[in-house]
Amino acid sequence: MLTISRRVALKTLVCHAAAVGISWGQTSTTEPKPLDPDARTHDWPSFLGPTHNAVSTETHLSRQLPPPLLWEMEKGTGYTSPAIVGEHLLFLHRLDNQEVVENRDPQTGEVRWQSRYATAYEDRYGYNDGPRSSPVIDGDRVYTMGAEGRLHCFNLVTGDGLWTRDLRTDYKVSQDFFGISSTPLAHAGQLIVNVGGTGGACVVAFDGATGREMWRAGTWGPSYASPIPAVVHGEPRVFVFAGGESTPPAGGLLCINPADGALDFEFPWRSRTYESVNASCPVVFGDRVFVSASYRTGGALLRILPDFSHDVVWTTQEFALHFNTPIHQDGYLYGFDGRNQGDASLACIDVEDGRVVWREVPQWTETFTQGGRERQATVGTARGSLLAVDGHFLALGELGHLLWLDLTPDGYREISRGWLAAAQESWTLPVLSRGLLYVVQNTPDLLTGAGPRLRCYDLRA
């Protein structure tokens, strides 16, 4: 038996099967099942969904895995997820030396419009040269931000360019370890961006209609986490987990009044290791906010006081999330702890005291054909991601597995599992809208040779 625990080891799964897939721009389309009359559905206008916390309110979803494939498209490089509102699916990726913004039909994959612009971004560590920041839809406008910090606004229906900003030039932003990765936040007519520029421009709010700067706040650099809105003590606030490349290393949580950019507090929380990232988004519930980072940093729970100062409730080294965002439910946090594939685990944390209630390392045996011979390998979720929906959790494993899980303080239970693609770097959180599930494959399938692609699955019951 072959045990798979690291990136290099997984490459042994490459077999001699012919490449499977479709050429760039094509889709294979199957009609989805009708929605249940009682099904609750929603749009998915931005990263982490309509509630900005990876918790979906959709219902009447099938537990059959893998689900039926409706359509797929070959994509270029990048780690972005689609944004969906009504009959519009927006997707950003890179083809050759261009970043491509596409509007497609969410149910068929048919292209409505495209916009392209040049890019010369190169990942310093060789992971991927495509965009990381996902599109944002707000009313009749679409916002995208490329890996080099080119911020664009398009008309949703026509694709006409409305305005653009070059954050590198305008705010003197140098390339971070992995490029610009934070997804902007559309809020009350503003577009709030963790720019990470000089002169107090850590966070900048732009007028959503014109691109004009409205306010700026903070002095830390750009992170890979996205700004999160919340209402605390009856007042709107935006929480930004900032801080990327800097000497000495600096960063942490900012609490900002989005009306004028006034900074309520800064909470330093970043690894002292120079080459580290803040990539897991803040999780806000009630008057509390949780942040977490890897690289021996760990997690911290803060209480926001009525005057918008803060207390530290607890910190822990036992829940250090690298880039997935944990999910809060009924007084507990669920998420994938660990920096690397080999040390990752799924854990449940009690928010009252930071205690680890349970910890599991989901693993199982896969059987596949390699070189004309049947082989077996032990695989697992590794550094997966979670989406809470319909009374359970959908988990996308780092190696392309999709699972339905029952997660409670009493423990972990697998409901069903399917292998969508034997692809590494399956780090992009799936998107769910109107009972259809969109999963991004970021690297070639090691068993079929199929290249990176966006797939739409029918999850309707």
C-alpha positions as CSV (number, residue, x, y, z in Angstrom):
1,M,0.0,0.0,0.0
2,L,1.2,3.5,-0.9
3,T,0.7,6.2,1.8
4,I,0.1,9.7,0.5
5,S,1.0,12.5,2.9
6,R,3.0,15.1,1.0
7,R,3.0,17.0,-2.2
8,V,5.9,15.1,-3.7
9,A,4.5,11.7,-2.8
10,L,1.3,12.4,-4.6
11,K,3.1,12.8,-7.9
12,T,3.5,9.0,-7.9
13,L,-0.2,8.7,-8.7
14,V,0.4,9.9,-12.3
15,C,-0.8,7.1,-14.6
16,H,-0.7,6.5,-18.4
17,A,-4.4,7.2,-19.0
18,A,-5.1,9.6,-21.9
19,A,-5.9,13.1,-21.1
20,V,-9.6,13.7,-20.6
21,G,-11.3,17.1,-21.0
22,I,-12.5,19.8,-23.3
23,S,-10.8,22.5,-25.1
24,W,-10.6,26.1,-23.8
25,G,-13.9,27.9,-23.9
26,Q,-16.1,24.8,-24.5
27,T,-18.6,23.4,-22.1
28,S,-20.4,20.1,-21.8
29,T,-23.9,20.8,-20.6
30,T,-26.5,18.7,-18.8
31,E,-29.8,19.9,-17.5
32,P,-30.0,20.2,-13.7
33,K,-32.8,18.7,-11.7
34,P,-35.6,21.2,-10.9
35,L,-35.4,22.9,-7.6
36,D,-37.6,21.5,-4.8
37,P,-40.5,23.9,-4.3
38,D,-39.5,24.3,-0.7
39,A,-35.8,24.8,-1.3
40,R,-34.2,28.0,0.0
41,T,-31.6,29.4,-2.3
42,H,-29.3,32.5,-2.5
43,D,-26.8,34.3,-4.7
44,W,-23.1,34.1,-4.0
45,P,-21.8,37.6,-4.7
46,S,-18.4,37.4,-3.2
47,F,-15.8,35.1,-1.5
48,L,-17.1,33.2,1.5
49,G,-20.7,33.7,0.3
50,P,-23.5,36.2,1.1
51,T,-22.9,36.1,4.8
52,H,-19.1,36.4,4.5
53,N,-18.5,33.4,6.8
54,A,-18.8,30.3,4.6
55,V,-22.3,29.5,6.1
56,S,-25.0,28.9,3.5
57,T,-28.7,29.1,4.0
58,E,-29.6,26.8,1.0
59,T,-31.7,23.7,1.7
60,H,-32.9,20.5,0.1
61,L,-29.5,19.4,-1.2
62,S,-28.5,15.9,-2.3
63,R,-25.9,13.9,-0.2
64,Q,-25.0,11.8,-3.3
65,L,-21.2,12.2,-4.1
66,P,-19.8,12.7,-6.5
67,P,-22.8,14.8,-7.7
68,P,-23.8,14.9,-11.4
69,L,-21.6,17.1,-13.6
70,L,-23.6,19.8,-15.4
71,W,-20.8,21.6,-17.3
72,E,-17.1,22.4,-17.1
73,M,-14.6,24.8,-18.7
74,E,-10.9,24.6,-18.9
75,K,-9.3,27.5,-17.1
76,G,-5.9,29.1,-16.9
77,T,-3.9,29.7,-13.8
78,G,-5.2,31.2,-10.5
79,Y,-6.8,30.3,-7.2
80,T,-10.0,32.4,-7.5
81,S,-13.6,31.3,-7.0
82,P,-16.6,32.5,-9.0
83,A,-19.1,35.1,-7.9
84,I,-22.8,34.5,-8.9
85,V,-25.8,36.8,-8.9
86,G,-28.9,35.9,-10.8
87,E,-28.0,34.8,-14.3
88,H,-24.4,36.0,-14.1
89,L,-21.4,34.0,-13.1
90,L,-18.1,36.1,-12.9
91,F,-14.8,34.3,-13.0
92,L,-11.2,35.6,-13.1
93,H,-8.2,33.6,-14.3
94,R,-5.0,34.0,-16.3
95,L,-4.4,32.7,-19.9
96,D,-0.8,33.2,-21.2
97,N,0.1,36.8,-20.3
98,Q,-3.4,38.1,-19.8
99,E,-5.8,38.1,-16.8
100,V,-9.3,37.3,-18.2
101,V,-12.6,38.4,-16.6
102,E,-15.5,36.3,-17.8
103,N,-19.3,36.5,-17.4
104,R,-21.0,33.2,-18.0
105,D,-24.4,31.6,-17.5
106,P,-24.3,29.9,-14.1
107,Q,-26.5,27.0,-15.4
108,T,-24.9,26.3,-18.8
109,G,-21.5,27.9,-18.7
110,E,-22.2,29.9,-21.9
111,V,-20.0,32.9,-22.2
112,R,-21.8,36.3,-22.1
113,W,-18.7,38.6,-22.2
114,Q,-15.0,38.7,-21.6
115,S,-12.5,41.4,-20.8
116,R,-8.7,40.9,-20.9
117,Y,-5.7,42.9,-19.9
118,A,-1.9,42.2,-19.7
119,T,-0.1,40.8,-16.7
120,A,3.5,40.0,-16.0
121,Y,3.1,38.6,-12.5
122,E,5.5,35.8,-11.4
123,D,5.0,33.9,-8.2
124,R,8.2,34.2,-6.2
125,Y,7.9,30.6,-5.0
126,G,6.7,29.1,-8.2
127,Y,3.2,28.1,-7.1
128,N,1.0,29.8,-9.7
129,D,1.1,33.0,-11.7
130,G,-2.6,33.6,-11.8
131,P,-4.9,35.9,-9.8
132,R,-5.9,35.0,-6.2
133,S,-8.6,37.6,-5.5
134,S,-12.1,36.5,-6.4
135,P,-14.6,38.7,-8.3
136,V,-17.2,40.8,-6.3
137,I,-20.7,41.6,-7.6
138,D,-22.5,44.6,-6.2
139,G,-25.7,45.7,-7.9
140,D,-24.9,46.3,-11.6
141,R,-21.2,46.5,-11.0
142,V,-18.4,43.8,-10.9
143,Y,-15.0,44.4,-9.2
144,T,-11.9,42.3,-9.9
145,M,-8.4,42.6,-8.5
146,G,-5.4,40.9,-10.3
147,A,-2.3,39.4,-8.7
148,E,-0.3,42.6,-9.5
149,G,-2.9,44.9,-7.8
150,R,-4.9,46.1,-10.9
151,L,-8.3,46.9,-9.6
152,H,-11.1,47.0,-12.2
153,C,-14.8,47.9,-12.2
154,F,-17.1,46.6,-15.0
155,N,-20.8,46.9,-15.8
156,L,-22.3,43.5,-14.9
157,V,-24.5,43.1,-18.0
158,T,-22.4,44.7,-20.8
159,G,-18.9,44.2,-19.5
160,D,-18.0,47.8,-20.2
161,G,-15.1,49.1,-18.1
162,L,-16.2,51.8,-15.7
163,W,-13.0,52.6,-13.9
164,T,-9.6,51.1,-12.9
165,R,-6.8,51.7,-10.4
166,D,-3.3,50.4,-10.3
167,L,-2.6,49.9,-6.6
168,R,1.1,49.3,-7.1
169,T,1.6,52.8,-8.6
170,D,-1.1,54.7,-6.7
171,Y,-0.1,53.4,-3.2
172,K,3.5,52.2,-3.8
173,V,2.6,48.6,-3.0
174,S,5.5,46.2,-3.5
175,Q,4.9,42.5,-4.5
176,D,4.1,40.4,-1.4
177,F,5.2,36.8,-1.0
178,F,2.3,35.5,-3.2
179,G,1.0,38.5,-5.0
180,I,-2.2,40.4,-4.2
181,S,-4.7,37.9,-2.7
182,S,-7.2,39.7,-0.6
183,T,-10.7,39.9,-2.1
184,P,-12.2,43.4,-1.8
185,L,-15.4,44.0,0.2
186,A,-18.4,45.9,-1.3
187,H,-20.1,47.7,1.5
188,A,-22.7,50.5,1.5
189,G,-21.5,51.9,-1.9
190,Q,-17.8,51.5,-1.1
191,L,-15.2,49.0,-2.2
192,I,-13.0,48.3,0.8
193,V,-9.5,46.9,0.0
194,N,-6.6,45.7,2.1
195,V,-4.2,47.6,-0.1
196,G,-1.2,47.5,2.2
197,G,0.3,50.7,0.8
198,T,2.5,53.4,2.4
199,G,1.4,56.5,4.2
200,G,-1.4,55.0,6.3
201,A,-3.0,53.1,3.4
202,C,-3.2,49.6,4.8
203,V,-7.0,49.7,4.2
204,V,-8.5,52.0,1.5
205,A,-12.2,52.6,0.7
206,F,-13.0,53.6,-2.8
207,D,-16.2,55.0,-4.1
208,G,-17.8,52.0,-5.8
209,A,-19.1,54.1,-8.7
210,T,-16.0,56.2,-9.5
211,G,-13.0,54.6,-7.9
212,R,-12.2,57.8,-6.0
213,E,-10.6,57.3,-2.6
214,M,-12.9,58.0,0.3
215,W,-10.8,57.1,3.3
216,R,-7.7,55.1,4.4
217,A,-6.7,53.5,7.7
218,G,-3.9,51.5,9.3
219,T,-0.2,51.1,8.6
220,W,0.3,47.4,8.2
221,G,0.9,45.7,4.9
222,P,-1.4,43.6,2.7
223,S,-2.5,40.1,3.8
224,Y,-4.2,37.2,2.1
225,A,-7.3,37.4,4.2
226,S,-10.4,39.4,3.0
227,P,-12.2,42.2,4.9
228,I,-15.2,40.9,6.8
229,P,-18.2,43.1,7.6
230,A,-20.3,42.7,10.8
231,V,-22.7,44.5,13.1
232,V,-21.4,44.7,16.6
233,H,-23.2,46.5,19.4
234,G,-25.7,47.7,16.8
235,E,-22.9,49.4,14.8
236,P,-21.5,48.4,11.4
237,R,-17.8,47.5,11.5
238,V,-15.2,46.0,9.1
239,F,-12.5,43.6,10.4
240,V,-9.3,43.3,8.4
241,F,-6.6,40.7,9.2
242,A,-3.7,42.6,7.7
243,G,0.1,42.1,7.5
244,G,2.2,40.4,4.8
245,E,5.9,40.9,3.9
246,S,7.6,43.4,6.2
247,T,10.8,43.8,8.2
248,P,10.4,43.3,11.0
249,P,7.3,41.1,10.6
250,A,4.1,43.1,11.5
251,G,0.4,42.6,11.2
252,G,-2.8,41.7,12.9
253,L,-6.5,42.6,13.3
254,L,-7.9,46.0,12.5
255,C,-11.4,47.0,13.6
256,I,-12.6,49.9,11.4
257,N,-15.7,52.1,11.2
258,P,-16.7,51.9,7.5
259,A,-18.4,55.3,7.6
260,D,-15.2,57.2,7.8
261,G,-12.3,54.8,8.3
262,A,-11.9,55.6,11.9
263,L,-9.8,52.9,13.6
264,D,-11.2,51.4,16.8
265,F,-8.2,49.2,17.6
266,E,-5.3,47.3,16.3
267,F,-4.5,43.8,17.6
268,P,-1.0,42.6,16.6
269,W,-1.2,38.9,15.6
270,R,1.3,37.6,13.1
271,S,4.1,35.1,13.1
272,R,7.6,36.5,13.9
273,T,8.8,34.4,11.0
274,Y,9.5,36.7,8.1
275,E,8.1,34.4,5.4
276,S,4.6,33.8,6.7
277,V,1.1,34.9,5.9
278,N,-2.1,36.0,7.4
279,A,-4.6,34.2,5.2
280,S,-7.5,32.9,7.3
281,C,-10.3,35.4,7.4
282,P,-11.7,36.8,10.7
283,V,-14.8,35.1,12.1
284,V,-17.2,37.4,13.9
285,F,-20.1,36.2,16.0
286,G,-22.0,38.5,18.5
287,D,-19.4,40.7,20.2
288,R,-16.5,38.3,19.5
289,V,-14.0,37.9,16.7
290,F,-11.6,35.0,16.1
291,V,-8.4,35.2,14.1
292,S,-5.8,32.5,13.4
293,A,-2.5,32.1,11.6
294,S,0.0,29.3,11.1
295,Y,3.8,29.5,11.5
296,R,3.6,29.0,15.3
297,T,1.1,31.8,15.7
298,G,-2.1,30.1,16.7
299,G,-5.6,31.5,17.3
300,A,-7.0,34.3,19.4
301,L,-10.5,35.2,20.5
302,L,-11.3,38.8,21.2
303,R,-14.3,40.4,22.9
304,I,-15.4,43.8,21.5
305,L,-16.5,46.1,24.3
306,P,-19.3,48.6,24.0
307,D,-16.8,51.5,23.5
308,F,-15.1,49.4,20.7
309,S,-12.0,48.7,22.6
310,H,-11.2,45.0,23.1
311,D,-10.3,42.3,25.6
312,V,-8.4,39.1,24.8
313,V,-10.6,36.2,25.9
314,W,-8.0,33.4,25.1
315,T,-5.2,32.4,22.8
316,T,-4.2,28.9,21.7
317,Q,-1.4,27.2,19.8
318,E,-3.8,24.2,19.2
319,F,-5.9,25.9,16.4
320,A,-3.5,27.5,13.9
321,L,-5.2,27.7,10.5
322,H,-3.1,28.3,7.5
323,F,-5.5,29.6,4.8
324,N,-8.9,28.0,5.4
325,T,-11.5,30.1,7.4
326,P,-13.1,28.3,10.4
327,I,-16.8,28.1,10.8
328,H,-18.6,29.1,14.0
329,Q,-21.7,27.2,15.0
330,D,-23.5,27.1,18.3
331,G,-20.5,28.0,20.4
332,Y,-17.9,26.0,18.6
333,L,-15.4,26.6,15.9
334,Y,-14.6,24.0,13.2
335,G,-11.6,24.1,10.9
336,F,-8.5,22.5,9.5
337,D,-5.6,23.1,11.8
338,G,-2.0,22.8,10.5
339,R,0.6,24.4,8.2
340,N,1.5,21.5,5.9
341,Q,-0.3,18.5,4.3
342,G,1.4,16.1,6.7
343,D,0.4,17.8,9.9
344,A,-3.1,19.0,9.1
345,S,-6.1,17.9,11.1
346,L,-9.8,18.7,11.5
347,A,-10.6,20.1,14.9
348,C,-13.5,21.4,17.0
349,I,-12.8,24.2,19.5
350,D,-15.0,25.4,22.4
351,V,-15.2,29.2,22.0
352,E,-15.6,29.7,25.8
353,D,-12.1,28.7,26.7
354,G,-10.3,27.7,23.4
355,R,-10.2,24.0,24.5
356,V,-9.9,21.4,21.7
357,V,-13.0,19.3,22.0
358,W,-11.9,16.8,19.4
359,R,-9.4,16.4,16.6
360,E,-9.5,14.0,13.6
361,V,-7.2,13.2,10.7
362,P,-9.7,12.1,8.0
363,Q,-8.0,9.4,5.9
364,W,-9.1,6.5,3.7
365,T,-7.9,4.2,0.9
366,E,-8.3,5.0,-2.7
367,T,-8.0,2.3,-5.5
368,F,-6.8,3.5,-8.9
369,T,-5.0,2.2,-12.0
370,Q,-1.4,3.1,-12.7
371,G,0.6,1.7,-15.6
372,G,-2.1,-0.9,-16.3
373,R,-2.0,-2.2,-12.7
374,E,-4.4,-1.6,-9.9
375,R,-2.8,0.3,-7.0
376,Q,-3.9,1.6,-3.6
377,A,-3.1,4.8,-1.7
378,T,-4.0,6.2,1.7
379,V,-5.2,9.7,1.2
380,G,-7.1,12.3,3.2
381,T,-8.5,15.9,3.4
382,A,-5.1,17.4,4.5
383,R,-5.6,21.3,4.5
384,G,-9.2,21.3,3.4
385,S,-11.9,23.9,3.5
386,L,-15.4,23.8,5.0
387,L,-18.8,25.1,3.9
388,A,-21.7,24.8,6.4
389,V,-25.0,24.1,4.7
390,D,-28.3,22.3,5.0
391,G,-27.6,21.0,8.5
392,H,-24.2,19.5,7.7
393,F,-20.8,20.5,6.3
394,L,-19.3,20.2,2.8
395,A,-15.6,19.7,2.9
396,L,-13.2,20.0,-0.1
397,G,-10.0,18.2,0.6
398,E,-6.6,19.5,-0.6
399,L,-6.3,16.6,-3.1
400,G,-9.7,17.1,-4.7
401,H,-12.1,15.0,-2.6
402,L,-15.6,16.3,-1.7
403,L,-17.2,15.1,1.5
404,W,-20.5,15.6,3.3
405,L,-19.7,15.7,7.0
406,D,-21.7,15.7,10.2
407,L,-19.7,17.8,12.7
408,T,-20.9,18.4,16.2
409,P,-19.2,18.8,19.6
410,D,-19.8,15.0,20.0
411,G,-17.5,14.2,17.1
412,Y,-16.9,13.7,13.4
413,R,-18.9,11.5,11.0
414,E,-18.5,11.1,7.3
415,I,-21.9,11.0,5.4
416,S,-20.6,10.5,1.9
417,R,-17.5,11.1,-0.2
418,G,-16.4,11.4,-3.9
419,W,-13.2,12.1,-5.7
420,L,-13.8,15.0,-8.1
421,A,-10.2,15.2,-9.4
422,A,-6.8,13.9,-8.3
423,A,-5.5,17.4,-8.3
424,Q,-3.2,19.1,-5.8
425,E,-3.7,22.6,-4.4
426,S,-7.5,22.2,-4.2
427,W,-7.5,25.2,-1.9
428,T,-10.4,27.2,-3.4
429,L,-13.6,27.2,-1.3
430,P,-16.5,25.7,-3.3
431,V,-19.3,28.1,-4.3
432,L,-23.0,27.2,-3.8
433,S,-25.9,29.0,-5.5
434,R,-29.4,27.8,-6.3
435,G,-28.6,24.2,-5.6
436,L,-25.6,24.2,-8.0
437,L,-22.1,23.6,-6.7
438,Y,-19.0,25.2,-8.4
439,V,-15.6,23.6,-7.7
440,V,-12.3,24.9,-9.0
441,Q,-9.5,22.5,-10.0
442,N,-6.2,24.5,-9.8
443,T,-3.7,21.9,-11.1
444,P,-3.8,19.0,-13.6
445,D,-5.5,15.8,-12.6
446,L,-2.7,13.4,-11.9
447,L,-4.8,10.4,-12.9
448,T,-6.4,11.6,-16.1
449,G,-4.2,14.5,-17.3
450,A,-7.2,16.8,-17.4
451,G,-6.0,20.4,-17.0
452,P,-7.2,23.0,-14.5
453,R,-10.9,23.8,-14.8
454,L,-14.1,25.1,-13.3
455,R,-16.8,22.5,-12.9
456,C,-20.5,22.9,-12.1
457,Y,-22.3,20.1,-10.2
458,D,-26.0,19.5,-9.6
459,L,-26.5,19.3,-5.8
460,R,-30.3,19.6,-6.0
461,A,-32.2,16.9,-4.1
